């Protein structure tokens, strides 16, 4: 796996961790989840900047946000027991399709 994709994947994992803890912090009223929010988002930004050395910002942001949406939705469903309906699944499938189009068909994913 090229390092820019590894950096991007790590950024998405950190962002998902931070966002999941944002839910768990109960509006920053719980200490440890609140600390984990800051650590998650700081890690996400750090690895996102490493990714930007190799890929244009628009493509990086599209991939980062799309993958983050998919992962945090899975966390919401499986950890926080949040319901998801058919229309949400269709929308998320479209996001995954957009990511696939960028990666498989676009030449703009590289500097």
Secondary structure, 3 states (H helix, E strand, C coil): CCHHHHHHHHHHHHHHHHHHHHHHCCCCCCHHHHHHHHHHHHHHHHHHHHHCCCCCHHHHHHHHHHHHHHHHHHHHHHCCCCCCCHHHHHHHHHHHHHHHHHHHHCCCCCC
